[in-house]
Amino acid sequence: MSFLIAAVIMIALCAVLTLFMGKKEPKKGSGTKNKAQIIKEANKRLAKNPHDPLGLIPLGEVYFESQLWDKAFTVYSDLVKLALANKDGTIDLYNSFLRQGITALKLDKLPEATQSLINATKMNSIAFEPNYYLGQTMSKLEQYDKAIPLFKKALLAKPEASEIYMQLGLCYYKARKYRDSLPCFKKALDEDPGNKEALFNMADAMSNEGHPEKAIKVFMHLRADPVYGPRSCLQAGQYHAKISDSNSAIQDFEIGLKHESTPPEIKIELEYNLARCYFEKNMIQKGLMMCKSIRAKNANYKDVNTLISRYQELNQNSNLQIYVSANSSDFVTLCRKFIMTKYKNSTVKIQSIDVDVLYTDILSEIYSSKWEDVALFRFFRTTGATGEIYVREFHGHMSDVKAARGFCISAGTFTEEARKYIEGRPIDLIEKNELTKILKQITI
């Protein structure tokens, strides 16, 4: 009995081995061979009749699946024409419109893509593909308000298509609908935490929505990134400059300029902002070098020429530099010296000093051997033009403090209206040129 069982087992094993041995390995490249065969047979048909749907349809399928977009576009354009002409149901018109649109989009033939995909959405307004690809087309055309509802429809048709959130977020962002873009970028980051584009755009959107304190953390994090680092440095530096943290701003801008991949338009903006920070910190020589570098690239960039002219003069006159940009204590000391120098042959007694945001008032008693007077000095630190309204207000303040004479001093100029106003009034206007002459006589 045991021999019989053993014999049966042996026979079974031999049968199994024979079965496996008899199976042939599939030939490599059989898929490619099938495609080649399809193309060959299709071309045979098309040689006899270039408009044969039975040749065009399989040929279009092969080209489309192989991502041969230019060839597929030609085939589906022919199929659309045939389908519209015959309407016998042999050709799927919806599929032909759809694929004609997709291939046109891939080839950047945006007008053709638009028309084909609009036709496809008319035939099936709730399907994923026509809405998705038409949304991409509208986005490429920068028609973001049209792209947004199309991407929303695509999401309704296929909620699991999470890649759409990034594209939808970009459309909101580029349309300046920053608040709407935020949840989209968040979902894109949930899907791919390493998506630096979504991270940067989300931070920029937060900043534009009035939450720079949240955005700054992201910009600081991205400063070293080779792609988004330069723009993040610019954003971080502008934030720190706005809150008067010039040291941090300088560091941000300098890091941004170290990136080798910084786009030219970002680089020049970094240089400009860095120059202004240098001037804020009285690092005038560095600021001038930066401005001259900018001028070499773009002779009329913003107010660079004005800055160079202004700070070259300041660089040559340390007292003018103090007048324009030093701290309040040094400025007041200089103003006191100015009065002493102007009346160097008289005795000057300071009655009061009033420091305001726009100007500083110093009320003084002046004594000489022949006369005495009460004079009010108002020092404007601006380098621009001071108007009549400020001179008129100064004249009223002279009456309040019982000053017999008044002097308005500016590092800039006074308007023609201001000059006319002082005619017949005991007020002198001292502009930059006269101010500079007196400052040169002062030693601090």
Secondary structure, DSSP 8 states (H G I E B T S, - for coil): -HHHHHHHHHHHHHHHHHHHHH-----TTHHHHHHHHHHHHHHHHHHH-TT-HHHHHHHHHHHHHTT-HHHHHHHHHHHHHHHHHH-SSSS-HHHHHHHHHHHHHHTT-HHHHHHHHHHHHHH-TT-HHHHHHHHHHHHHTT-HHHHHHHHHHHHHH-TT-THHHHHHHHHHHHTT-HHHHHHHHHHHHHH-TT-HHHHHHHHHHHHHTT-HHHHHHHHHHHTT-TTTHHHHHHHHHHHHHHTT-HHHHHHHHHHHHH-TT--HHHHHHHHHHHHHHHHHTT-HHHHHHHHHHHHHH-TTSTTHHHHHHHHHHHHH-HHHHHHHHS-HHHHHHHHHHHHHHHTTTSEEEEEEEEE-SSEEEEEEEEE-SS-EEEEEEEEE--SSEE-HHHHHHHHHHHHHHT-SEEEEEESSEE-HHHHHHTTTSSEEEE-HHHHHHHHTT---
